[in-house]
Amino acid sequence: MKDKTFIALSALFFLLFFIGIGAFTLNQPLSSILKAKNVAPSPLKSFAVVFPQIVSISDISRIDPAKIKVSVYIRGVDGSILPNRTVKLSADPPIVNIMPSDTSDTNTIGQAEFFVSSRETGKIKLIAKEVSSNIDIVNIPSVEFVE
């Protein structure tokens, strides 16, 4: 009789122990998976990569003008990647052509890609804005078109 009681209490103890350990370890990941995340884009952690930064202007007779590739990466305030966000690129002064469009959606790594060309010389300041939150991305290098 004592053996059956001991085995039953031991089994109950280990069962409750493993349930408690499982609940403790799975509590954090389950809550982070189940709760909704609405991360705002960060103007300081988001950035753009421009390559090359200095390009000679293309003359009228050239079919394929020289282009500058602008990749804008949108990051959240917690540093996370933000896919499926709309980014609008503009220039100051507005003498450049932005291709394929001045707005683009970020892909799975949070990157929106643009190509910039111009037929006039000058130093251009690029301005990227995340459309849904209306936040300007501040980490964007300028580009220059030379003869």
DSSP file (Angstrom, degrees, kcal/mol; ACC not computed):
  #  RESIDUE AA STRUCTURE BP1 BP2  ACC     N-H-->O    O-->H-N    N-H-->O    O-->H-N    TCO  KAPPA ALPHA  PHI   PSI    X-CA   Y-CA   Z-CA
    1    1 A M     >        0   0    0      0, 0.0     4,-1.8     0, 0.0     5,-0.2   0.000 360.0 360.0 360.0 -41.2    0.0    0.0    0.0
    2    2 A K  H  >  +     0   0    0      1,-0.2     4,-2.4     2,-0.2     5,-0.2   0.856 360.0  54.7 -66.9 -34.1    2.8    2.4    0.8
    3    3 A D  H  > S+     0   0    0      2,-0.2     4,-2.5     1,-0.2    -1,-0.2   0.905 107.6  48.8 -66.8 -41.0    4.5    1.6   -2.5
    4    4 A K  H  > S+     0   0    0      2,-0.2     4,-2.2     1,-0.2    -1,-0.2   0.896 113.0  47.3 -66.7 -39.3    1.4    2.5   -4.5
    5    5 A T  H  X S+     0   0    0     -4,-1.8     4,-2.7     2,-0.2     5,-0.2   0.914 112.7  49.6 -66.2 -43.7    0.9    5.8   -2.6
    6    6 A F  H  X S+     0   0    0     -4,-2.4     4,-2.4     1,-0.2    -2,-0.2   0.915 112.6  46.9 -62.2 -44.0    4.6    6.7   -3.0
    7    7 A I  H  X S+     0   0    0     -4,-2.5     4,-2.5     2,-0.2    -1,-0.2   0.897 113.3  48.8 -65.5 -41.1    4.6    6.0   -6.8
    8    8 A A  H  X S+     0   0    0     -4,-2.2     4,-2.3     2,-0.2    -2,-0.2   0.920 114.0  45.0 -65.8 -44.4    1.4    7.9   -7.3
    9    9 A L  H  X S+     0   0    0     -4,-2.7     4,-2.5     2,-0.2    -2,-0.2   0.886 114.0  50.1 -67.6 -38.0    2.7   11.0   -5.3
   10   10 A S  H  X S+     0   0    0     -4,-2.4     4,-2.6    -5,-0.2     5,-0.2   0.922 111.6  47.9 -64.7 -43.9    6.0   10.8   -7.1
   11   11 A A  H  X S+     0   0    0     -4,-2.5     4,-2.4     2,-0.2    -2,-0.2   0.904 112.6  49.0 -63.3 -41.5    4.3   10.6  -10.5
   12   12 A L  H  X S+     0   0    0     -4,-2.3     4,-2.6     2,-0.2     5,-0.2   0.908 111.2  50.5 -64.0 -42.6    2.1   13.6   -9.5
   13   13 A F  H  X S+     0   0    0     -4,-2.5     4,-2.5     2,-0.2    -2,-0.2   0.945 113.8  43.2 -60.8 -50.2    5.1   15.5   -8.4
   14   14 A F  H  X S+     0   0    0     -4,-2.6     4,-2.7     2,-0.2     5,-0.2   0.870 113.0  53.0 -66.3 -36.4    7.1   15.0  -11.6
   15   15 A L  H  X S+     0   0    0     -4,-2.4     4,-2.1    -5,-0.2    -1,-0.2   0.945 113.5  42.4 -62.5 -48.0    4.0   15.6  -13.7
   16   16 A L  H  X S+     0   0    0     -4,-2.6     4,-2.4     2,-0.2    -2,-0.2   0.872 113.3  54.5 -66.2 -36.4    3.4   19.0  -12.0
   17   17 A F  H  X S+     0   0    0     -4,-2.5     4,-2.5    -5,-0.2    -2,-0.2   0.943 111.3  43.1 -61.6 -48.9    7.1   19.7  -12.1
   18   18 A F  H  X S+     0   0    0     -4,-2.7     4,-2.4     1,-0.2    -2,-0.2   0.853 113.4  51.9 -69.3 -34.4    7.4   19.2  -15.9
   19   19 A I  H  X S+     0   0    0     -4,-2.1     4,-2.4    -5,-0.2    -1,-0.2   0.914 111.9  47.4 -65.0 -41.9    4.1   21.1  -16.5
   20   20 A G  H  X S+     0   0    0     -4,-2.4     4,-2.3     2,-0.2    -2,-0.2   0.919 113.3  46.8 -65.0 -45.5    5.5   24.0  -14.5
   21   21 A I  H  X S+     0   0    0     -4,-2.5     4,-2.5     2,-0.2     5,-0.2   0.913 113.8  49.2 -64.3 -42.0    8.9   24.0  -16.2
   22   22 A G  H  X S+     0   0    0     -4,-2.4     4,-2.4     1,-0.2    -2,-0.2   0.910 112.0  47.8 -63.2 -42.7    7.1   23.8  -19.6
   23   23 A A  H  X S+     0   0    0     -4,-2.4     4,-1.1     2,-0.2    -1,-0.2   0.890 112.9  49.5 -65.9 -38.2    4.8   26.7  -18.8
   24   24 A F  H  X S+     0   0    0     -4,-2.3     4,-0.6     2,-0.2    -2,-0.2   0.924 116.1  40.3 -66.8 -45.5    7.7   28.8  -17.5
   25   25 A T  H  < S+     0   0    0     -4,-2.5    -2,-0.2     1,-0.2    -1,-0.2   0.851 120.1  43.8 -74.6 -33.7    9.9   28.2  -20.6
   26   26 A L  H  X S+     0   0    0     -4,-2.4     4,-2.1    -5,-0.2     5,-0.3   0.588  94.5  81.6 -87.1  -9.5    7.1   28.5  -23.1
   27   27 A N  H  X S+     0   0    0     -4,-1.1     4,-2.1    -5,-0.2     5,-0.2   0.946  94.1  42.9 -62.1 -50.6    5.5   31.5  -21.5
   28   28 A Q  H  X S+     0   0    0     -4,-0.6     4,-2.1     2,-0.2     5,-0.2   0.948 116.7  44.1 -65.6 -51.4    7.8   34.1  -23.0
   29   29 A P  H  > S+     0   0    0      0, 0.0     4,-1.9     0, 0.0    -1,-0.2   0.909 114.9  49.5 -63.4 -39.2    8.0   32.8  -26.6
   30   30 A L  H  X S+     0   0    0     -4,-2.1     4,-2.7     1,-0.2     5,-0.2   0.914 111.2  48.6 -65.5 -41.3    4.2   32.1  -26.8
   31   31 A S  H  X S+     0   0    0     -4,-2.1     4,-1.9    -5,-0.3    -1,-0.2   0.885 112.3  48.6 -67.5 -35.6    3.3   35.6  -25.5
   32   32 A S  H  < S+     0   0    0     -4,-2.1    -1,-0.2    -5,-0.2    -2,-0.2   0.819 114.9  45.8 -73.2 -28.2    5.7   37.2  -28.0
   33   33 A I  H  < S+     0   0    0     -4,-1.9    -2,-0.2    -5,-0.2    -1,-0.2   0.885 116.5  44.0 -76.5 -39.8    4.3   35.1  -30.9
   34   34 A L  H  < S+     0   0    0     -4,-2.7    -2,-0.2    -5,-0.2     2,-0.2   0.793  95.9  83.2 -81.2 -29.0    0.7   35.7  -30.0
   35   35 A K  S  < S-     0   0    0     -4,-1.9     2,-0.2    -5,-0.2     0, 0.0  -0.498  85.0-109.9 -80.8 148.5    0.6   39.4  -29.2
   36   36 A A        -     0   0    0     -2,-0.2     2,-0.5     2,-0.0    -1,-0.1  -0.468  26.7-147.2 -75.4 142.6    0.3   41.8  -32.1
   37   37 A K        +     0   0    0     -2,-0.2     2,-0.4     2,-0.1    -1,-0.0  -0.950  20.2 174.8-114.1 127.8    3.4   43.9  -33.0
   38   38 A N        -     0   0    0     -2,-0.5     2,-0.5     2,-0.0    -2,-0.0  -0.751  15.3-177.4-128.5  83.5    3.0   47.4  -34.3
   39   39 A V        -     0   0    0     -2,-0.4    -2,-0.1    37,-0.0     3,-0.0  -0.703  18.8-137.8 -89.5 127.8    6.6   48.7  -34.6
   40   40 A A        -     0   0    0     -2,-0.5    37,-1.7     1,-0.1    38,-0.2  -0.589  27.0-105.1 -81.0 144.4    7.0   52.3  -35.7
   41   41 A P  B     -A   76   0A   0      0, 0.0    35,-0.3     0, 0.0    -1,-0.1  -0.411  31.1-132.1 -67.4 145.3    9.8   53.0  -38.2
   42   42 A S     >  -     0   0    0     33,-3.0     4,-1.5     1,-0.1    33,-0.4  -0.871   7.9-156.4-101.5 126.7   12.8   54.8  -36.7
   43   43 A P  T  4 S+     0   0    0      0, 0.0    95,-1.6     0, 0.0    96,-0.6   0.754  97.3  43.9 -70.7 -21.5   14.2   57.8  -38.6
   44   44 A L  T  4 S+     0   0    0     93,-0.1    33,-0.0    94,-0.1    93,-0.0   0.810 115.5  43.4 -92.7 -33.3   17.6   57.2  -37.0
   45   45 A K  T  4 S+     0   0    0     30,-0.2     2,-0.2     2,-0.1    31,-0.1   0.700 100.0  82.2 -86.5 -19.9   18.0   53.4  -37.4
   46   46 A S     <  +     0   0    0     -4,-1.5    93,-0.5    29,-0.2     2,-0.3  -0.557  63.2 167.7 -79.4 151.2   16.6   53.5  -41.0
   47   47 A F  E     -Bc  73 139B   0     26,-1.9    26,-3.4    -2,-0.2     2,-0.4  -0.935  28.4-127.4-155.3 173.1   19.2   54.4  -43.6
   48   48 A A  E     -B   72   0B   0     91,-2.0     2,-0.5    -2,-0.3    24,-0.2  -0.978   8.7-150.4-132.2 146.8   20.0   54.5  -47.3
   49   49 A V  E     -B   71   0B   0     22,-2.8    22,-2.9    -2,-0.4     2,-0.5  -0.976  14.7-166.5-115.6 128.3   23.0   53.2  -49.3
   50   50 A V  E     -B   70   0B   0     -2,-0.5    20,-0.2    20,-0.2     3,-0.2  -0.963   8.1-148.3-119.6 126.4   23.9   55.1  -52.5
   51   51 A F  E    S+B   69   0B   0     18,-2.4    18,-2.6    -2,-0.5     2,-0.1  -0.977  77.9   9.6-143.4 129.2   26.2   53.7  -55.1
   52   52 A P        -     0   0    0      0, 0.0    -1,-0.3     0, 0.0     3,-0.1   0.789  68.8-166.1 -76.1 164.4   28.0   55.4  -56.8
   53   53 A Q  S    S+     0   0    0     -3,-0.2    91,-2.8     1,-0.2     2,-0.5   0.744  77.5  46.7 -87.4 -23.8   27.7   58.8  -55.1
   54   54 A I  E     +f  144   0C   0     89,-0.2     2,-0.4    91,-0.1    91,-0.2  -0.980  68.3 167.3-122.8 126.0   29.4   60.7  -57.9
   55   55 A V  E     -f  145   0C   0     89,-2.5    91,-2.3    -2,-0.5     2,-0.3  -0.988  35.3-118.7-136.4 142.3   28.3   60.1  -61.6
   56   56 A S  E     -f  146   0C   0     -2,-0.4    91,-0.2    89,-0.2    10,-0.2  -0.600  42.1-105.9 -78.0 144.1   29.0   62.0  -64.8
   57   57 A I        -     0   0    0     89,-3.2     2,-0.4    -2,-0.3    62,-0.2  -0.311  31.1-119.0 -69.9 153.1   25.8   63.3  -66.4
   58   58 A S        -     0   0    0     60,-1.0     2,-0.1     8,-0.2    -1,-0.1  -0.731  23.8-127.5 -92.9 140.6   24.6   61.5  -69.5
   59   59 A D    >   -     0   0    0     -2,-0.4     3,-1.1     1,-0.1    -1,-0.0  -0.379  27.7-104.1 -81.7 167.9   24.4   63.5  -72.7
   60   60 A I  T 3  S+     0   0    0      1,-0.3    -1,-0.1    -2,-0.1    -2,-0.0   0.822 115.9  58.9 -62.0 -34.5   21.2   63.6  -74.8
   61   61 A S  T 3  S+     0   0    0      2,-0.0     2,-0.3     0, 0.0    -1,-0.3   0.682  83.0  97.9 -74.0 -16.3   22.5   61.2  -77.4
   62   62 A R    <   -     0   0    0     -3,-1.1    -4,-0.0     1,-0.1     0, 0.0  -0.562  59.6-158.2 -77.6 132.0   23.1   58.3  -75.0
   63   63 A I  S    S+     0   0    0     -2,-0.3    -1,-0.1     1,-0.2    -5,-0.0   0.929  84.1  42.5 -75.4 -46.7   20.3   55.8  -74.8
   64   64 A D  S    S-     0   0    0      3,-0.0    -1,-0.2     0, 0.0     3,-0.1  -0.847  84.7-151.2-105.4  99.3   21.1   54.3  -71.4
   65   65 A P        -     0   0    0      0, 0.0     2,-0.2     0, 0.0    -8,-0.1  -0.274  29.9 -91.7 -69.1 155.9   21.9   57.2  -69.0
   66   66 A A        -     0   0    0    -10,-0.2    52,-0.4    52,-0.1     2,-0.3  -0.459  49.8-158.5 -65.4 134.9   24.2   56.7  -66.0
   67   67 A K        -     0   0    0     -2,-0.2     2,-0.5    50,-0.1    50,-0.2  -0.882  15.5-144.1-121.6 149.0   22.2   55.7  -63.0
   68   68 A I  E     - D   0 116B   0     48,-2.8    48,-2.7    -2,-0.3     2,-0.5  -0.950  20.9-136.4-108.4 129.0   22.8   55.9  -59.3
   69   69 A K  E     -BD  51 115B   0    -18,-2.6   -18,-2.4    -2,-0.5     2,-0.5  -0.758  19.4-169.3 -89.1 125.7   21.3   53.0  -57.2
   70   70 A V  E     -BD  50 114B   0     44,-2.8    44,-2.8    -2,-0.5     2,-0.6  -0.967   3.0-172.5-117.9 117.2   19.6   54.1  -54.0
   71   71 A S  E     -BD  49 113B   0    -22,-2.9   -22,-2.8    -2,-0.5     2,-0.5  -0.949   5.6-163.6-111.6 117.3   18.7   51.4  -51.5
   72   72 A V  E     -BD  48 112B   0     40,-3.1    40,-3.0    -2,-0.6     2,-0.5  -0.888   2.9-160.6-103.6 125.7   16.6   52.6  -48.6
   73   73 A Y  E     -BD  47 111B   0    -26,-3.4   -26,-1.9    -2,-0.5     2,-0.5  -0.925   4.7-152.9-109.5 124.4   16.4   50.3  -45.6
   74   74 A I        +     0   0    0     36,-2.6     8,-1.7    -2,-0.5     2,-0.3  -0.863  17.7 178.2-101.2 124.8   13.5   50.7  -43.1
   75   75 A R  B     -H   81   0D   0     -2,-0.5   -33,-3.0   -33,-0.4   -29,-0.2  -0.914  23.9-120.4-123.7 150.8   14.1   49.6  -39.5
   76   76 A G  B >   -A   41   0A   0      4,-2.8     3,-1.9    -2,-0.3     6,-0.0  -0.261  35.4 -98.3 -81.6 173.3   11.9   49.8  -36.5
   77   77 A V  T 3  S+     0   0    0    -37,-1.7    -1,-0.1     1,-0.3   -38,-0.0   0.750 128.3  51.7 -64.6 -22.6   12.6   51.6  -33.2
   78   78 A D  T 3  S-     0   0    0    -38,-0.2    -1,-0.3     2,-0.1   -39,-0.0   0.359 124.1-105.6 -92.9   5.5   13.7   48.3  -31.8
   79   79 A G  S <  S+     0   0    0     -3,-1.9    -2,-0.1     1,-0.3     2,-0.1   0.456  73.2 142.8  87.8   1.9   16.0   47.7  -34.8
   80   80 A S        -     0   0    0      1,-0.1    -4,-2.8    -5,-0.1    -1,-0.3  -0.357  57.7-102.1 -77.1 156.9   13.8   45.1  -36.4
   81   81 A I  B     -H   75   0D   0     -6,-0.2    -6,-0.2    27,-0.1    29,-0.1  -0.572  30.0-152.8 -76.0 136.9   13.3   44.8  -40.2
   82   82 A L        -     0   0    0     -8,-1.7     3,-0.4    -2,-0.3    -8,-0.2  -0.850  15.0-173.1-117.2  95.9   10.1   46.3  -41.5
   83   83 A P        +     0   0    0      0, 0.0    24,-0.2     0, 0.0    25,-0.1  -0.371  62.6  32.1 -80.5 166.3    8.8   44.7  -44.7
   84   84 A N  S    S+     0   0    0     22,-1.6     2,-0.4    23,-0.2    23,-0.1   0.838  81.2 138.3  57.9  40.3    5.9   45.8  -46.8
   85   85 A R        -     0   0    0     -3,-0.4    21,-2.4    22,-0.2     2,-0.5  -0.912  52.5-124.6-110.9 143.2    6.3   49.5  -46.0
   86   86 A T  E     -I  105   0E   0     -2,-0.4    45,-2.5    19,-0.2     2,-0.4  -0.751  25.3-167.0 -91.7 129.9    5.9   52.2  -48.7
   87   87 A V  E     -IJ 104 130E   0     17,-3.2    17,-2.2    -2,-0.5     2,-0.5  -0.951   6.3-157.4-118.5 134.3    8.8   54.6  -49.2
   88   88 A K  E     -IJ 103 129E   0     41,-2.9    41,-2.3    -2,-0.4     2,-0.4  -0.952   8.4-160.2-112.8 128.3    8.7   57.8  -51.2
   89   89 A L  E     + J   0 128E   0     13,-3.2     2,-0.3    -2,-0.5    39,-0.2  -0.904  17.0 164.4-109.8 133.4   12.0   59.2  -52.6
   90   90 A S  E     - J   0 127E   0     37,-2.7    37,-3.0    -2,-0.4     2,-0.3  -0.876  22.3-135.2-137.6 172.5   12.3   62.8  -53.6
   91   91 A A  E     - J   0 126E   0     -2,-0.3    35,-0.2    35,-0.2    33,-0.0  -0.943  14.6-120.0-133.5 151.7   15.2   65.2  -54.4
   92   92 A D  E    S+ J   0 125E   0     33,-2.2    33,-2.2    -2,-0.3    -2,-0.0  -0.947 108.5  26.8-130.5 111.0   16.2   68.7  -53.5
   93   93 A P  S    S-     0   0    0      0, 0.0     2,-2.0     0, 0.0    -1,-0.3   0.576  97.3-134.6 -73.6 156.1   16.5   70.4  -56.1
   94   94 A P        +     0   0    0      0, 0.0    -2,-0.1     0, 0.0    30,-0.0  -0.298  68.1 118.5 -82.4  57.0   14.1   68.2  -58.1
   95   95 A I        +     0   0    0     -2,-2.0    24,-0.5     2,-0.1    25,-0.3   0.234  53.7  92.0-102.7  12.9   16.3   67.9  -61.3
   96   96 A V  E    S-E  118   0B   0     -3,-0.2     2,-0.5    22,-0.1    22,-0.2  -0.717  70.0-129.5-109.8 157.4   16.6   64.2  -61.2
   97   97 A N  E     -E  117   0B   0     20,-3.5    20,-2.0    -2,-0.3     2,-0.6  -0.918  20.5-155.8-101.6 127.4   14.6   61.3  -62.7
   98   98 A I  E     -E  116   0B   0     -2,-0.5    18,-0.2    18,-0.2     4,-0.1  -0.921  24.4-125.2-107.3 123.2   13.6   58.6  -60.2
   99   99 A M  E    S+E  115   0B   0     16,-3.3    16,-2.5    -2,-0.6     2,-0.1  -0.881  73.6   0.6-121.8 152.0   13.0   55.2  -61.7
  100  100 A P  S    S-     0   0    0      0, 0.0     2,-0.3     0, 0.0    -1,-0.2  -0.971 130.8 -35.9 -75.4 -20.3   11.0   53.0  -61.8
  101  101 A S        -     0   0    0     -4,-0.1    14,-0.2    -2,-0.1   -12,-0.1  -0.954  50.9-111.1-154.4 166.6    8.7   55.3  -59.7
  102  102 A D  S    S+     0   0    0     -2,-0.3   -13,-3.2    -4,-0.1     2,-0.4   0.559 103.4  57.3 -83.5  -4.9    9.2   57.7  -56.8
  103  103 A T  E     +I   88   0E   0    -15,-0.2     2,-0.3   -17,-0.0   -15,-0.2  -0.960  63.3 166.7-122.6 145.8    7.4   55.2  -54.4
  104  104 A S  E     -I   87   0E   0    -17,-2.2   -17,-3.2    -2,-0.4     2,-0.3  -0.989  30.3-121.6-152.8 150.8    8.4   51.7  -53.7
  105  105 A D  E     -I   86   0E   0     -2,-0.3     8,-0.3   -19,-0.2   -19,-0.2  -0.722  32.1-112.9 -94.6 146.0    7.5   49.0  -51.2
  106  106 A T        -     0   0    0    -21,-2.4   -22,-1.6    -2,-0.3     6,-0.2  -0.491  29.6-138.2 -75.9 147.4   10.1   47.4  -49.0
  107  107 A N    >   -     0   0    0      4,-1.7     3,-1.8   -24,-0.2   -23,-0.2  -0.013  45.1 -67.5 -89.6-161.3   10.9   43.7  -49.5
  108  108 A T  T 3  S+     0   0    0      1,-0.3   -27,-0.1   -25,-0.1    -2,-0.1   0.716 135.4  48.9 -68.3 -20.3   11.4   41.0  -46.9
  109  109 A I  T 3  S-     0   0    0      2,-0.1    -1,-0.3   -27,-0.1   -27,-0.1   0.247 121.3-104.6-101.1  13.4   14.7   42.6  -45.7
  110  110 A G  S <  S+     0   0    0     -3,-1.8   -36,-2.6     1,-0.2     2,-0.5   0.743  74.3 141.5  76.8  24.4   13.2   46.0  -45.4
  111  111 A Q  E     -D   73   0B   0    -38,-0.2    -4,-1.7    -6,-0.1     2,-0.4  -0.869  33.2-170.9-108.6 129.7   14.8   47.4  -48.6
  112  112 A A  E     -D   72   0B   0    -40,-3.0   -40,-3.1    -2,-0.5     2,-0.4  -0.969  18.4-150.6-111.9 133.5   13.2   49.7  -51.2
  113  113 A E  E     +D   71   0B   0     -2,-0.4     2,-0.3    -8,-0.3   -42,-0.2  -0.893  19.7 168.7-116.4 133.9   15.2   50.2  -54.3
  114  114 A F  E     -D   70   0B   0    -44,-2.8   -44,-2.8    -2,-0.4     2,-0.4  -0.909  22.9-144.0-133.3 160.0   15.4   53.2  -56.6
  115  115 A F  E     -DE  69  99B   0    -16,-2.5   -16,-3.3    -2,-0.3     2,-0.4  -0.998  17.0-163.0-126.4 134.3   17.5   54.4  -59.5
  116  116 A V  E     +DE  68  98B   0    -48,-2.7   -48,-2.8    -2,-0.4     2,-0.3  -0.949  13.9 165.6-121.6 134.5   18.4   58.1  -59.9
  117  117 A S  E     - E   0  97B   0    -20,-2.0   -20,-3.5    -2,-0.4     2,-0.3  -0.956   9.1-172.1-141.3 161.6   19.7   59.8  -63.1
  118  118 A S  E     - E   0  96B   0    -52,-0.4   -60,-1.0    -2,-0.3   -52,-0.1  -0.991  26.9-154.0-151.8 154.5   20.0   63.4  -64.2
  119  119 A R  S    S+     0   0    0    -24,-0.5     2,-0.3    -2,-0.3   -59,-0.1   0.308  82.8  70.6-108.0   3.7   20.9   65.4  -67.3
  120  120 A E  S    S-     0   0    0    -25,-0.3     2,-0.1     2,-0.0   -62,-0.1  -0.909  82.0-118.5-120.9 149.4   22.1   68.4  -65.3
  121  121 A T        +     0   0    0     -2,-0.3     2,-0.2   -64,-0.1    25,-0.2  -0.467  56.8  96.6 -81.7 156.7   25.1   68.8  -63.0
  122  122 A G  E    S-G  145   0C   0     23,-2.6    23,-2.6    -2,-0.1     2,-0.5  -0.683  70.8 -79.4 146.1 163.9   24.8   69.5  -59.4
  123  123 A K  E     -G  144   0C   0     21,-0.2     2,-0.4    -2,-0.2    21,-0.2  -0.829  46.0-158.7 -94.5 128.1   24.8   68.1  -55.8
  124  124 A I  E     -G  143   0C   0     19,-3.4    19,-2.4    -2,-0.5     2,-0.6  -0.901  11.8-148.8-115.7 133.3   21.5   66.6  -54.9
  125  125 A K  E     -J   92   0E   0    -33,-2.2   -33,-2.2    -2,-0.4     2,-0.3  -0.892  20.1-146.8 -96.9 121.7   20.1   66.0  -51.5
  126  126 A L  E     -J   91   0E   0     -2,-0.6     2,-0.5    15,-0.3   -35,-0.2  -0.681   8.7-160.3 -89.9 143.6   17.8   62.9  -51.5
  127  127 A I  E     -J   90   0E   0    -37,-3.0   -37,-2.7    -2,-0.3     2,-0.4  -0.983   5.6-170.9-126.6 119.5   14.8   62.8  -49.2
  128  128 A A  E     -JK  89 137E   0      9,-0.6     9,-2.8    -2,-0.5     2,-0.4  -0.919   4.4-173.5-112.1 137.9   13.2   59.4  -48.2
  129  129 A K  E     -JK  88 136E   0    -41,-2.3   -41,-2.9    -2,-0.4     2,-0.7  -0.996  25.9-133.7-133.5 131.7    9.9   59.3  -46.4
  130  130 A E  E  >> -JK  87 135E   0      5,-2.8     4,-1.3    -2,-0.4     5,-1.2  -0.777  26.5-150.9 -81.8 119.0    8.1   56.3  -45.0
  131  131 A V  T  45S+     0   0    0    -45,-2.5    -1,-0.2    -2,-0.7   -44,-0.1   0.887  82.6  51.4 -68.2 -46.3    4.5   57.0  -46.2
  132  132 A S  T  45S+     0   0    0    -46,-0.4    -1,-0.2     1,-0.2   -45,-0.1   0.859 124.8  27.4 -66.4 -35.0    2.3   55.4  -43.6
  133  133 A S  T  45S-     0   0    0     -3,-0.2    -1,-0.2     2,-0.1    -2,-0.2   0.500  99.9-131.5-102.6  -5.3    3.9   57.1  -40.6
  134  134 A N  T  <5 +     0   0    0     -4,-1.3     2,-0.5     1,-0.2    -3,-0.2   0.865  50.9 155.8  58.2  40.6    5.2   60.2  -42.5
  135  135 A I  E   < -K  130   0E   0     -5,-1.2    -5,-2.8   -93,-0.0     2,-0.4  -0.855  38.7-136.2-102.5 130.6    8.7   59.8  -41.0
  136  136 A D  E     -K  129   0E   0     -2,-0.5     2,-0.5    -7,-0.2    -7,-0.2  -0.689  15.4-131.7 -83.3 134.7   11.7   61.2  -42.9
  137  137 A I  E     -K  128   0E   0     -9,-2.8    -9,-0.6    -2,-0.4   -93,-0.1  -0.772  20.9-170.7 -85.1 123.8   14.8   59.0  -43.0
  138  138 A V        +     0   0    0    -95,-1.6     2,-1.5    -2,-0.5    -1,-0.1   0.700  64.8  79.5 -94.0 -20.1   17.8   61.1  -42.0
  139  139 A N  B     +c   47   0B   0    -96,-0.6   -91,-2.0   -93,-0.5    -1,-0.2  -0.522  61.9 125.8 -92.2  71.3   20.7   58.8  -42.8
  140  140 A I        -     0   0    0     -2,-1.5   -14,-0.1   -93,-0.2   -91,-0.1  -0.986  51.7-138.3-129.4 121.6   20.9   59.4  -46.6
  141  141 A P        -     0   0    0      0, 0.0   -15,-0.3     0, 0.0     2,-0.1  -0.411  25.7-113.5 -73.7 155.6   24.1   60.5  -48.3
  142  142 A S        -     0   0    0    -17,-0.1     2,-0.3    -2,-0.1   -17,-0.2  -0.447  25.3-139.7 -83.3 162.4   23.9   63.2  -51.0
  143  143 A V  E     - G   0 124C   0    -19,-2.4   -19,-3.4    -2,-0.1     2,-0.4  -0.849   9.1-151.8-119.9 158.3   24.7   62.4  -54.7
  144  144 A E  E     -fG  54 123C   0    -91,-2.8   -89,-2.5    -2,-0.3     2,-0.5  -0.995   5.1-158.6-137.2 133.2   26.5   64.5  -57.2
  145  145 A F  E     +fG  55 122C   0    -23,-2.6   -23,-2.6    -2,-0.4     2,-0.2  -0.943  22.0 179.7-108.1 125.5   26.3   64.7  -61.0
  146  146 A V  E      f   56   0C   0    -91,-2.3   -89,-3.2    -2,-0.5    -2,-0.0  -0.764 360.0 360.0-122.6 166.7   29.4   66.1  -62.7
  147  147 A E              0   0    0     -2,-0.2   -91,-0.1   -91,-0.2   -26,-0.0   0.473 360.0 360.0 -65.2 360.0   30.4   66.8  -66.4
